[in-house]
Amino acid sequence: MAMNDYNMNAFPTTIDAPREETASLLAKVLGITSLGFLITAIGVATAPPWGTLPGLIIVFGLVFGISFTRKASPTLALGLFLALTYFMGWQIGPLIQHYIRNFGPGIVFNAAATTAAGMGVMGCIAYLFNINYRRIAGIGFAALLLLIIAGIASMFFRFLSPDMFSWLTLGIFSLLTIGDFARIRAGGDGRSAVSLALSIYLDAINIFLAVLQLMGGRRSRS
């Protein structure tokens, strides 16, 4: 993406689609995302203990598949998205089962409820204020790249604690979530409902895992 994509003057923050159109798009995105979370729950319940790495590889492959098919075949893109949500359950399933064994199912429920409430608040913020979603996306992805680099470096130098990493993850994906909801409010920026649902879904998954880590760390110290 060209650097001038983040220019505030070149891309004003006003809504560029009728309210009825954005409401319909939001309904489609939330419907697809909600179905995805339901399938992820099934994936978590059926995940084998060794499912993390295969799930990660398959999820990455399906993300690329969706990016190539979202315009040519929206139906196929939707099918790939639903498959992705199942294998995301494989990827995160062993971790969630670890928390359930050590702290009980309540911690997972609380993390999921906190994530849902937070997503609702961030959606309201995006719809109440004019937000330059392109600038938010640029800042968020740059911060995410730096966090990934810092996380890798911290594996060797131990300067980033798990809680600090989780707080930074939570902040970055909260920013990206606001940007993604603002994009929907502005009409989707030419993206399909499946592509937008994928962004919201991945935001929520990362926020959920960060919240779960923070809750687990607090219980471990108590």
MDAnalysis code that builds the backbone (N, CA, C; Angstrom):
import MDAnalysis as mda
import numpy as np

u = mda.Universe.empty(666, n_residues=222, atom_resindex=np.repeat(np.arange(222), 3), trajectory=True)
u.add_TopologyAttr("name", ["N", "CA", "C"] * 222)
u.add_TopologyAttr("resid", np.arange(1, 223))
u.add_TopologyAttr("resname", ["MET", "ALA", "MET", "ASN", "ASP", "TYR", "ASN", "MET", "ASN", "ALA", "PHE", "PRO", "THR", "THR", "ILE", "ASP", "ALA", "PRO", "ARG", "GLU", "GLU", "THR", "ALA", "SER", "LEU", "LEU", "ALA", "LYS", "VAL", "LEU", "GLY", "ILE", "THR", "SER", "LEU", "GLY", "PHE", "LEU", "ILE", "THR", "ALA", "ILE", "GLY", "VAL", "ALA", "THR", "ALA", "PRO", "PRO", "TRP", "GLY", "THR", "LEU", "PRO", "GLY", "LEU", "ILE", "ILE", "VAL", "PHE", "GLY", "LEU", "VAL", "PHE", "GLY", "ILE", "SER", "PHE", "THR", "ARG", "LYS", "ALA", "SER", "PRO", "THR", "LEU", "ALA", "LEU", "GLY", "LEU", "PHE", "LEU", "ALA", "LEU", "THR", "TYR", "PHE", "MET", "GLY", "TRP", "GLN", "ILE", "GLY", "PRO", "LEU", "ILE", "GLN", "HIS", "TYR", "ILE", "ARG", "ASN", "PHE", "GLY", "PRO", "GLY", "ILE", "VAL", "PHE", "ASN", "ALA", "ALA", "ALA", "THR", "THR", "ALA", "ALA", "GLY", "MET", "GLY", "VAL", "MET", "GLY", "CYS", "ILE", "ALA", "TYR", "LEU", "PHE", "ASN", "ILE", "ASN", "TYR", "ARG", "ARG", "ILE", "ALA", "GLY", "ILE", "GLY", "PHE", "ALA", "ALA", "LEU", "LEU", "LEU", "LEU", "ILE", "ILE", "ALA", "GLY", "ILE", "ALA", "SER", "MET", "PHE", "PHE", "ARG", "PHE", "LEU", "SER", "PRO", "ASP", "MET", "PHE", "SER", "TRP", "LEU", "THR", "LEU", "GLY", "ILE", "PHE", "SER", "LEU", "LEU", "THR", "ILE", "GLY", "ASP", "PHE", "ALA", "ARG", "ILE", "ARG", "ALA", "GLY", "GLY", "ASP", "GLY", "ARG", "SER", "ALA", "VAL", "SER", "LEU", "ALA", "LEU", "SER", "ILE", "TYR", "LEU", "ASP", "ALA", "ILE", "ASN", "ILE", "PHE", "LEU", "ALA", "VAL", "LEU", "GLN", "LEU", "MET", "GLY", "GLY", "ARG", "ARG", "SER", "ARG", "SER"])
u.atoms.positions = np.array([
    [0.847, -1.192, 0.000],
    [0.000, 0.000, 0.000],
    [0.879, 1.236, 0.000],
    [0.549, 2.208, -0.860],
    [1.361, 3.407, -0.981],
    [1.296, 4.218, 0.292],
    [2.384, 4.954, 0.547],
    [2.455, 5.724, 1.785],
    [1.374, 6.794, 1.848],
    [0.984, 7.331, 0.688],
    [-0.028, 8.380, 0.744],
    [-1.411, 7.846, 1.048],
    [-1.546, 6.527, 1.164],
    [-2.829, 5.958, 1.595],
    [-3.167, 6.393, 3.007],
    [-2.161, 6.778, 3.784],
    [-2.395, 7.158, 5.163],
    [-2.511, 8.670, 5.341],
    [-2.587, 9.388, 4.232],
    [-2.711, 10.834, 4.312],
    [-4.122, 11.223, 4.698],
    [-4.259, 11.982, 5.766],
    [-5.576, 12.346, 6.287],
    [-6.372, 13.151, 5.283],
    [-5.696, 14.031, 4.545],
    [-6.416, 14.871, 3.603],
    [-6.860, 14.089, 2.383],
    [-6.048, 13.128, 1.960],
    [-6.402, 12.356, 0.774],
    [-7.550, 11.411, 1.054],
    [-7.688, 10.978, 2.297],
    [-8.739, 10.036, 2.653],
    [-9.506, 10.575, 3.847],
    [-10.520, 11.380, 3.636],
    [-11.272, 11.958, 4.742],
    [-11.993, 10.889, 5.528],
    [-12.352, 11.251, 6.761],
    [-12.955, 10.271, 7.660],
    [-14.476, 10.266, 7.585],
    [-15.075, 11.004, 6.691],
    [-16.528, 11.024, 6.594],
    [-17.042, 9.719, 6.025],
    [-18.263, 9.382, 6.359],
    [-18.876, 8.155, 5.864],
    [-19.156, 8.318, 4.377],
    [-18.740, 7.336, 3.562],
    [-18.928, 7.453, 2.127],
    [-19.916, 6.425, 1.585],
    [-20.788, 5.915, 2.451],
    [-21.824, 4.987, 2.012],
    [-23.110, 5.290, 2.780],
    [-24.285, 5.047, 2.172],
    [-25.542, 5.299, 2.869],
    [-25.657, 4.480, 4.145],
    [-26.366, 5.021, 5.136],
    [-26.509, 4.341, 6.423],
    [-27.130, 2.962, 6.256],
    [-28.132, 2.836, 5.372],
    [-28.784, 1.548, 5.168],
    [-27.794, 0.516, 4.641],
    [-26.909, 0.960, 3.734],
    [-25.926, 0.050, 3.157],
    [-24.929, -0.420, 4.200],
    [-24.437, 0.486, 5.030],
    [-23.468, 0.104, 6.059],
    [-24.110, -0.781, 7.119],
    [-25.386, -0.527, 7.434],
    [-26.074, -1.375, 8.412],
    [-26.213, -2.794, 7.882],
    [-26.524, -2.930, 6.592],
    [-26.638, -4.255, 5.986],
    [-25.292, -4.961, 5.964],
    [-24.237, -4.223, 5.630],
    [-22.897, -4.810, 5.608],
    [-22.483, -5.248, 7.007],
    [-22.737, -4.416, 8.012],
    [-22.397, -4.777, 9.389],
    [-23.135, -6.033, 9.817],
    [-24.419, -6.140, 9.459],
    [-25.201, -7.324, 9.816],
    [-24.612, -8.582, 9.178],
    [-24.202, -8.488, 7.917],
    [-23.593, -9.641, 7.240],
    [-22.281, -10.032, 7.906],
    [-21.453, -9.035, 8.190],
    [-20.146, -9.304, 8.800],
    [-20.317, -9.957, 10.170],
    [-21.202, -9.405, 10.992],
    [-21.402, -9.967, 12.331],
    [-22.024, -11.351, 12.262],
    [-22.906, -11.583, 11.293],
    [-23.500, -12.910, 11.130],
    [-22.448, -13.945, 10.761],
    [-21.600, -13.607, 9.793],
    [-20.534, -14.525, 9.372],
    [-19.550, -14.763, 10.511],
    [-19.194, -13.697, 11.212],
    [-18.239, -13.819, 12.317],
    [-18.801, -14.676, 13.450],
    [-20.059, -14.467, 13.779],
    [-20.691, -15.252, 14.854],
    [-20.718, -16.731, 14.509],
    [-21.051, -17.057, 13.246],
    [-21.021, -18.453, 12.815],
    [-19.606, -19.005, 12.917],
    [-18.631, -18.178, 12.567],
    [-17.238, -18.610, 12.677],
    [-16.838, -18.946, 14.101],
    [-17.280, -18.146, 15.067],
    [-16.950, -18.423, 16.467],
    [-17.599, -19.722, 16.942],
    [-18.810, -19.981, 16.479],
    [-19.477, -21.234, 16.837],
    [-18.686, -22.432, 16.309],
    [-18.224, -22.327, 15.071],
    [-17.436, -23.421, 14.489],
    [-16.092, -23.549, 15.197],
    [-15.509, -22.428, 15.598],
    [-14.245, -22.481, 16.350],
    [-14.425, -23.238, 17.663],
    [-15.559, -23.019, 18.333],
    [-15.832, -23.745, 19.575],
    [-15.858, -25.251, 19.320],
    [-16.424, -25.660, 18.181],
    [-16.432, -27.085, 17.816],
    [-15.004, -27.553, 17.561],
    [-14.217, -26.705, 16.879],
    [-12.822, -27.056, 16.627],
    [-12.025, -27.213, 17.906],
    [-12.271, -26.330, 18.882],
    [-11.588, -26.433, 20.176],
    [-11.962, -27.734, 20.874],
    [-13.244, -28.077, 20.839],
    [-13.727, -29.280, 21.522],
    [-13.175, -30.552, 20.897],
    [-12.876, -30.521, 19.596],
    [-12.405, -31.720, 18.894],
    [-10.908, -31.676, 18.593],
    [-10.208, -30.645, 19.078],
    [-8.786, -30.482, 18.756],
    [-7.950, -31.582, 19.404],
    [-7.068, -32.225, 18.645],
    [-6.150, -33.196, 19.259],
    [-5.044, -32.467, 20.012],
    [-4.366, -33.142, 20.923],
    [-3.296, -32.498, 21.695],
    [-2.172, -31.948, 20.812],
    [-2.009, -32.542, 19.625],
    [-0.943, -32.122, 18.711],
    [-1.465, -31.157, 17.635],
    [-2.639, -30.579, 17.849],
    [-3.292, -29.825, 16.789],
    [-2.775, -28.413, 16.556],
    [-1.944, -27.880, 17.456],
    [-1.544, -26.476, 17.332],
    [-0.789, -26.189, 16.039],
    [0.267, -26.943, 15.763],
    [1.077, -26.670, 14.575],
    [0.319, -26.948, 13.277],
    [-0.353, -28.114, 13.139],
    [-1.141, -28.311, 11.916],
    [-2.221, -27.242, 11.744],
    [-2.863, -26.871, 12.854],
    [-3.888, -25.831, 12.769],
    [-3.316, -24.517, 12.286],
    [-2.128, -24.154, 12.801],
    [-1.480, -22.904, 12.405],
    [-1.164, -22.903, 10.915],
    [-0.613, -24.005, 10.420],
    [-0.241, -24.093, 9.005],
    [-1.487, -24.010, 8.112],
    [-2.528, -24.740, 8.486],
    [-3.750, -24.734, 7.682],
    [-4.404, -23.361, 7.702],
    [-4.426, -22.715, 8.860],
    [-5.020, -21.382, 8.969],
    [-4.306, -20.389, 8.067],
    [-2.974, -20.427, 8.077],
    [-2.219, -19.522, 7.208],
    [-2.545, -19.785, 5.742],
    [-2.621, -21.044, 5.365],
    [-2.952, -21.373, 3.986],
    [-4.345, -20.892, 3.594],
    [-5.297, -21.027, 4.498],
    [-6.663, -20.604, 4.205],
    [-6.782, -19.086, 4.144],
    [-5.992, -18.367, 4.929],
    [-5.996, -16.896, 4.840],
    [-5.608, -16.461, 3.432],
    [-4.564, -17.080, 2.883],
    [-4.151, -16.751, 1.518],
    [-5.214, -17.185, 0.512],
    [-5.832, -18.340, 0.762],
    [-6.891, -18.800, -0.134],
    [-8.061, -17.835, -0.193],
    [-8.444, -17.299, 0.963],
    [-9.545, -16.331, 1.013],
    [-9.171, -15.062, 0.260],
    [-7.939, -14.619, 0.408],
    [-7.514, -13.380, -0.265],
    [-7.565, -13.529, -1.779],
    [-7.349, -14.743, -2.303],
    [-7.368, -14.958, -3.745],
    [-8.773, -15.216, -4.297],
    [-9.688, -15.680, -3.464],
    [-11.014, -16.069, -3.958],
    [-12.134, -15.128, -3.556],
    [-11.854, -14.110, -2.710],
    [-12.926, -13.308, -2.143],
    [-13.720, -12.558, -3.192],
    [-13.083, -12.170, -4.311],
    [-13.796, -11.456, -5.368],
    [-14.273, -12.387, -6.465],
    [-13.438, -13.352, -6.827],
    [-13.793, -14.268, -7.908],
    [-14.946, -15.188, -7.526],
    [-14.961, -15.653, -6.285],
    [-16.005, -16.586, -5.837],
    [-16.304, -16.347, -4.360],
    [-17.231, -15.431, -4.051],
    [-17.571, -15.152, -2.652],
    [-18.050, -16.387, -1.897],
    [-18.754, -17.289, -2.591],
    [-19.239, -18.505, -1.924],
    [-18.083, -19.391, -1.494],
    [-17.099, -19.552, -2.389],
    [-15.913, -20.339, -2.035],
    [-15.145, -19.671, -0.912],
    [-15.030, -18.327, -0.957],
    [-14.332, -17.602, 0.100],
    [-15.013, -17.819, 1.449],
    [-16.348, -17.840, 1.448],
    [-17.081, -18.094, 2.692],
    [-16.799, -19.499, 3.200],
    [-16.777, -20.474, 2.305],
    [-16.463, -21.842, 2.711],
    [-15.067, -21.961, 3.290],
    [-14.102, -21.274, 2.670],
    [-12.734, -21.282, 3.185],
    [-12.654, -20.618, 4.547],
    [-13.427, -19.536, 4.722],
    [-13.435, -18.862, 6.025],
    [-13.970, -19.788, 7.111],
    [-15.049, -20.481, 6.834],
    [-15.623, -21.383, 7.832],
    [-14.666, -22.537, 8.141],
    [-13.953, -23.017, 7.110],
    [-12.931, -24.043, 7.358],
    [-11.818, -23.483, 8.226],
    [-11.431, -22.242, 7.954],
    [-10.396, -21.584, 8.759],
    [-10.810, -21.512, 10.225],
    [-12.060, -21.161, 10.475],
    [-12.492, -21.026, 11.868],
    [-12.459, -22.371, 12.596],
    [-12.717, -23.463, 11.862],
    [-12.627, -24.779, 12.500],
    [-11.180, -25.102, 12.882],
    [-10.262, -24.892, 11.939],
    [-8.862, -25.223, 12.220],
    [-8.208, -24.219, 13.163],
    [-8.792, -23.021, 13.280],
    [-8.338, -22.121, 14.341],
    [-8.627, -22.762, 15.695],
    [-9.732, -23.491, 15.789],
    [-10.028, -24.241, 17.007],
    [-8.957, -25.264, 17.309],
    [-8.415, -25.907, 16.266],
    [-7.292, -26.830, 16.455],
    [-6.070, -26.081, 16.968],
    [-5.822, -24.912, 16.381],
    [-4.618, -24.158, 16.744],
    [-4.635, -23.718, 18.199],
    [-5.778, -23.213, 18.657],
    [-5.837, -22.684, 20.023],
    [-6.407, -23.692, 21.012],
    [-6.924, -24.820, 20.514],
    [-7.575, -25.795, 21.385],
    [-6.690, -26.328, 22.493],
    [-5.466, -26.808, 22.195],
    [-4.609, -27.319, 23.272],
    [-4.330, -26.278, 24.352],
    [-4.163, -25.010, 23.958],
    [-3.931, -23.953, 24.943],
    [-5.158, -23.749, 25.831],
    [-6.331, -23.704, 25.214],
    [-7.556, -23.520, 25.990],
    [-7.786, -24.704, 26.922],
    [-7.533, -25.912, 26.428],
    [-7.692, -27.095, 27.276],
    [-6.714, -27.056, 28.447],
    [-5.526, -26.476, 28.231],
    [-4.552, -26.303, 29.318],
    [-5.122, -25.402, 30.412],
    [-5.728, -24.284, 30.001],
    [-6.308, -23.365, 30.989],
    [-7.489, -24.006, 31.713],
    [-8.274, -24.785, 31.005],
    [-9.414, -25.442, 31.645],
    [-8.934, -26.450, 32.685],
    [-7.896, -27.205, 32.354],
    [-7.363, -28.197, 33.299],
    [-6.802, -27.524, 34.543],
    [-6.150, -26.384, 34.377],
    [-5.468, -25.737, 35.496],
    [-6.346, -24.772, 36.292],
    [-7.325, -24.144, 35.638],
    [-8.122, -23.114, 36.314],
    [-9.632, -23.341, 36.233],
    [-10.049, -24.336, 35.469],
    [-11.474, -24.582, 35.327],
    [-12.051, -23.853, 34.113],
    [-13.228, -24.275, 33.660],
    [-13.825, -23.668, 32.459],
    [-14.247, -22.218, 32.653],
    [-14.406, -21.779, 33.897],
    [-14.860, -20.413, 34.155],
    [-13.931, -19.368, 33.576],
    [-12.618, -19.634, 33.574],
    [-11.670, -18.635, 33.080],
    [-11.848, -18.410, 31.581],
    [-12.175, -19.484, 30.856],
    [-12.402, -19.356, 29.414],
    [-13.681, -18.582, 29.149],
    [-14.724, -18.883, 29.923],
    [-15.985, -18.154, 29.774],
    [-15.789, -16.670, 30.077],
    [-15.070, -16.364, 31.150],
    [-14.853, -14.966, 31.520],
    [-14.040, -14.223, 30.463],
    [-13.035, -14.897, 29.902],
    [-12.230, -14.271, 28.852],
    [-13.069, -14.024, 27.603],
    [-13.931, -14.984, 27.262],
    [-14.793, -14.828, 26.089],
    [-15.801, -13.704, 26.306],
    [-16.392, -13.632, 27.506],
    [-17.372, -12.584, 27.796],
    [-16.707, -11.205, 27.796],
    [-15.502, -11.132, 28.368],
    [-14.765, -9.861, 28.371],
    [-14.440, -9.423, 26.948],
    [-14.031, -10.373, 26.120],
    [-13.725, -10.065, 24.716],
    [-14.961, -9.569, 23.983],
    [-16.100, -10.246, 24.176],
    [-17.335, -9.841, 23.503],
    [-17.751, -8.439, 23.919],
    [-17.658, -8.159, 25.217],
    [-18.018, -6.823, 25.707],
    [-17.079, -5.767, 25.138],
    [-15.789, -6.079, 25.117],
    [-14.820, -5.139, 24.570],
    [-15.026, -4.881, 23.091],
    [-15.335, -5.936, 22.333],
    [-15.601, -5.761, 20.907],
    [-16.819, -4.868, 20.688],
    [-17.830, -5.037, 21.537],
    [-19.012, -4.178, 21.431],
    [-18.687, -2.720, 21.687],
    [-17.871, -2.475, 22.710],
    [-17.473, -1.096, 23.024],
    [-16.680, -0.495, 21.876],
    [-15.734, -1.259, 21.327],
    [-14.917, -0.743, 20.235],
    [-15.741, -0.497, 18.972],
    [-16.738, -1.348, 18.736],
    [-17.631, -1.113, 17.611],
    [-18.414, 0.174, 17.787],
    [-18.871, 0.428, 19.003],
    [-19.604, 1.674, 19.284],
    [-18.713, 2.894, 19.081],
    [-17.452, 2.796, 19.514],
    [-16.517, 3.910, 19.330],
    [-16.350, 4.213, 17.842],
    [-16.200, 3.146, 17.047],
    [-16.005, 3.337, 15.607],
    [-17.220, 3.966, 14.945],
    [-18.421, 3.670, 15.466],
    [-19.645, 4.197, 14.859],
    [-20.036, 5.558, 15.418],
    [-19.485, 5.937, 16.567],
    [-19.819, 7.229, 17.162],
    [-18.892, 8.348, 16.700],
    [-17.671, 7.991, 16.281],
    [-16.687, 9.009, 15.923],
    [-16.197, 8.782, 14.499],
    [-15.848, 9.880, 13.839],
    [-15.235, 9.792, 12.522],
    [-13.772, 9.387, 12.687],
    [-13.415, 8.224, 12.161],
    [-12.080, 7.664, 12.356],
    [-11.467, 7.353, 11.004],
    [-10.241, 7.778, 10.812],
    [-9.510, 7.473, 9.596],
    [-8.999, 6.036, 9.692],
    [-9.743, 5.108, 9.137],
    [-9.418, 3.702, 9.328],
    [-8.126, 3.311, 8.619],
    [-7.776, 3.998, 7.547],
    [-6.518, 3.684, 6.865],
    [-5.321, 4.049, 7.744],
    [-5.401, 5.184, 8.392],
    [-4.307, 5.581, 9.288],
    [-4.234, 4.631, 10.480],
    [-5.394, 4.270, 11.039],
    [-5.421, 3.331, 12.163],
    [-4.795, 2.004, 11.752],
    [-5.143, 1.517, 10.552],
    [-4.602, 0.247, 10.068],
    [-3.092, 0.335, 9.901],
    [-2.604, 1.453, 9.368],
    [-1.160, 1.611, 9.187],
    [-0.414, 1.603, 10.497],
    [-0.934, 2.341, 11.468],
    [-0.292, 2.383, 12.788],
    [-0.361, 1.010, 13.450],
    [-1.532, 0.377, 13.368],
    [-1.723, -0.914, 14.019],
    [-0.826, -1.995, 13.454],
    [-0.716, -2.071, 12.133],
    [0.120, -3.110, 11.530],
    [1.604, -2.848, 11.772],
    [2.002, -1.581, 11.787],
    [3.398, -1.266, 12.108],
    [3.714, -1.678, 13.547],
    [2.787, -1.381, 14.471],
    [2.980, -1.766, 15.871],
    [2.999, -3.284, 16.022],
    [2.146, -3.975, 15.255],
    [2.106, -5.437, 15.327],
    [3.418, -6.041, 14.833],
    [3.958, -5.487, 13.756],
    [5.240, -5.978, 13.244],
    [6.347, -5.796, 14.276],
    [6.367, -4.631, 14.931],
    [7.367, -4.383, 15.970],
    [7.187, -5.339, 17.146],
    [5.923, -5.634, 17.490],
    [5.665, -6.555, 18.596],
    [6.154, -7.959, 18.260],
    [5.944, -8.387, 17.026],
    [6.412, -9.711, 16.609],
    [7.935, -9.788, 16.701],
    [8.604, -8.739, 16.213],
    [10.069, -8.705, 16.278],
    [10.535, -8.709, 17.737],
    [9.865, -7.900, 18.575],
    [10.230, -7.853, 19.993],
    [9.984, -9.194, 20.667],
    [8.884, -9.863, 20.293],
    [8.584, -11.167, 20.875],
    [9.644, -12.200, 20.534],
    [10.095, -12.179, 19.272],
    [11.152, -13.115, 18.863],
    [12.453, -12.805, 19.596],
    [12.798, -11.518, 19.670],
    [14.030, -11.120, 20.368],
    [13.962, -11.468, 21.843],
    [12.767, -11.351, 22.423],
    [12.607, -11.621, 23.850],
    [12.802, -13.095, 24.179],
    [12.642, -13.966, 23.187],
    [12.898, -15.390, 23.409],
    [14.359, -15.636, 23.763],
    [15.239, -14.730, 23.328],
    [16.673, -14.890, 23.579],
    [17.173, -13.990, 24.710],
    [16.573, -12.794, 24.824],
    [17.093, -11.816, 25.782],
    [16.173, -11.589, 26.988],
    [14.960, -12.134, 26.949],
    [14.047, -12.109, 28.098],
    [13.758, -10.710, 28.625],
    [13.501, -9.759, 27.753],
    [13.208, -8.404, 28.212],
    [11.715, -8.090, 28.188],
    [10.919, -9.026, 27.668],
    [9.478, -8.796, 27.558],
    [8.761, -9.914, 28.306],
    [8.088, -9.565, 29.412],
    [7.381, -10.575, 30.195],
    [6.121, -11.023, 29.466],
    [5.606, -12.227, 29.780],
    [4.366, -12.682, 29.141],
    [3.211, -11.713, 29.348],
    [3.095, -11.149, 30.554],
    [2.007, -10.198, 30.798],
    [2.165, -8.936, 29.962],
    [3.381, -8.427, 29.859],
    [3.616, -7.235, 29.049],
    [3.292, -7.512, 27.584],
    [3.713, -8.682, 27.102],
    [3.404, -9.065, 25.721],
    [1.893, -9.123, 25.505],
    [1.166, -9.667, 26.479],
    [-0.295, -9.766, 26.366],
    [-0.951, -8.395, 26.373],
    [-0.458, -7.488, 27.247],
    [-1.018, -6.130, 27.279],
    [-0.774, -5.408, 25.954],
    [0.407, -5.550, 25.396],
    [0.707, -4.922, 24.113],
    [-0.148, -5.524, 22.999],
    [-0.315, -6.850, 23.020],
    [-1.186, -7.506, 22.044],
    [-2.606, -6.994, 22.153],
    [-3.083, -6.872, 23.381],
    [-4.437, -6.381, 23.619],
    [-4.604, -4.964, 23.070],
    [-3.618, -4.102, 23.334],
    [-3.715, -2.721, 22.856],
    [-3.684, -2.622, 21.344],
    [-2.782, -3.375, 20.715],
    [-2.642, -3.301, 19.259],
    [-3.888, -3.826, 18.553],
    [-4.403, -4.966, 19.001],
    [-5.573, -5.529, 18.319],
    [-6.855, -4.764, 18.661],
    [-6.871, -4.083, 19.790],
    [-8.000, -3.189, 20.061],
    [-8.000, -2.037, 19.064],
    [-6.828, -1.499, 18.789],
    [-6.700, -0.427, 17.794],
    [-7.122, -0.920, 16.415],
    [-6.658, -2.105, 16.039],
    [-7.026, -2.668, 14.738],
    [-8.529, -2.943, 14.655],
    [-9.121, -3.364, 15.770],
    [-10.566, -3.620, 15.785],
    [-11.352, -2.349, 15.520],
    [-10.965, -1.267, 16.174],
    [-11.641, 0.010, 15.944],
    [-11.511, 0.409, 14.474],
    [-10.326, 0.217, 13.916],
    [-10.126, 0.526, 12.508],
    [-10.972, -0.333, 11.595],
    [-11.102, -1.612, 11.916],
    [-11.902, -2.506, 11.078],
    [-13.390, -2.162, 11.151],
    [-13.878, -1.827, 12.333],
    [-15.277, -1.402, 12.434],
    [-15.501, -0.070, 11.712],
    [-14.519, 0.820, 11.800],
    [-14.631, 2.092, 11.086],
    [-14.643, 1.868, 9.577],
    [-13.915, 0.880, 9.104],
    [-13.922, 0.539, 7.684],
    [-15.307, 0.072, 7.250],
    [-15.935, -0.744, 8.085],
    [-17.294, -1.207, 7.776],
    [-18.256, -0.029, 7.757],
    [-18.104, 0.864, 8.739],
    [-18.960, 2.050, 8.805],
    [-18.839, 2.897, 7.540],
    [-17.640, 2.922, 6.952],
    [-17.405, 3.712, 5.749],
    [-17.786, 2.982, 4.465],
    [-18.390, 1.805, 4.584],
    [-18.856, 1.088, 3.401],
    [-18.010, -0.099, 3.010],
    [-16.940, -0.380, 3.766],
    [-16.137, -1.565, 3.504],
    [-14.899, -1.349, 2.676],
    [-14.751, -0.155, 2.085],
    [-13.556, 0.158, 1.297],
    [-13.354, -0.848, 0.159],
    [-14.456, -1.315, -0.423],
    [-14.374, -2.250, -1.534],
    [-14.166, -3.701, -1.142],
    [-14.093, -3.997, 0.129],
    [-13.877, -5.368, 0.586],
    [-15.204, -6.105, 0.715],
    [-15.140, -7.417, 0.545],
    [-16.334, -8.236, 0.685],
    [-16.658, -8.448, 2.157],
    [-17.886, -8.907, 2.423],
    [-18.295, -9.178, 3.798],
    [-17.423, -10.269, 4.423],
    [-17.017, -11.267, 3.630],
    [-16.172, -12.346, 4.153],
    [-14.805, -11.813, 4.555],
    [-14.229, -10.959, 3.713],
    [-12.917, -10.381, 4.022],
    [-12.977, -9.531, 5.282],
    [-14.029, -8.743, 5.429],
    [-14.190, -7.924, 6.627],
    [-14.431, -8.797, 7.856],
    [-15.217, -9.857, 7.682],
    [-15.466, -10.771, 8.805],
    [-14.175, -11.448, 9.248],
    [-13.311, -11.783, 8.293],
    [-12.029, -12.403, 8.640],
    [-11.200, -11.465, 9.519],
    [-11.171, -10.178, 9.162],
    [-10.409, -9.212, 9.958],
    [-10.956, -9.103, 11.374],
    [-12.286, -8.965, 11.497],
    [-12.904, -8.861, 12.826],
    [-12.676, -10.136, 13.624],
    [-12.792, -11.278, 12.969],
    [-12.612, -12.572, 13.635],
    [-11.191, -12.705, 14.194],
    [-10.191, -12.390, 13.377],
    [-8.799, -12.512, 13.836],
    [-8.487, -11.512, 14.941],
    [-9.066, -10.305, 14.841],
    [-8.916, -9.337, 15.943],
    [-9.435, -9.942, 17.245],
    [-10.640, -10.483, 17.190],
    [-11.285, -11.010, 18.398],
    [-10.517, -12.199, 18.969],
    [-10.022, -13.088, 18.106],
    [-9.264, -14.243, 18.579],
    [-8.013, -13.798, 19.329],
    [-7.302, -12.834, 18.780],
    [-6.073, -12.366, 19.427],
    [-6.371, -11.630, 20.730],
    [-7.451, -10.855, 20.764],
    [-7.849, -10.191, 22.004],
    [-8.234, -11.224, 23.058],
    [-8.995, -12.231, 22.651],
    [-9.400, -13.290, 23.575],
    [-8.193, -13.996, 24.177],
    [-7.214, -14.355, 23.352],
    [-6.033, -15.051, 23.854],
    [-5.218, -14.170, 24.792],
    [-5.147, -12.862, 24.487],
    [-4.425, -11.948, 25.373],
    [-5.127, -11.829, 26.721],
    [-6.444, -11.709, 26.696],
    [-7.217, -11.618, 27.940],
    [-7.081, -12.910, 28.749],
    [-7.133, -14.048, 28.056],
    [-7.005, -15.342, 28.727],
    [-5.640, -15.458, 29.400],
    [-4.592, -15.025, 28.718],
    [-3.243, -15.061, 29.290],
    [-3.140, -14.186, 30.537],
    [-3.730, -12.995, 30.467],
    [-3.672, -12.078, 31.605],
    [-4.457, -12.639, 32.800],
    [-5.626, -13.210, 32.545],
    [-6.412, -13.797, 33.627],
    [-5.703, -14.993, 34.223],
    [-5.086, -15.828, 33.366],
    [-4.358, -16.988, 33.863],
    [-3.153, -16.586, 34.676],
    [-2.431, -15.555, 34.221],
    [-1.270, -15.082, 34.973],
    [-1.656, -14.535, 36.337],
    [-2.780, -13.821, 36.400],
    [-3.237, -13.260, 37.679],
    [-3.611, -14.379, 38.647],
    [-4.281, -15.429, 38.135],
    [-4.673, -16.529, 39.026],
    [-3.452, -17.313, 39.498],
    [-2.440, -17.418, 38.635],
    [-1.236, -18.160, 39.020],
    [-0.508, -17.491, 40.164],
    [-0.588, -16.150, 40.186],
    [0.120, -15.401, 41.236],
    [-0.693, -15.265, 42.523],
    [-1.990, -15.572, 42.472],
    [-2.840, -15.407, 43.653],
    [-2.798, -16.636, 44.561],
])
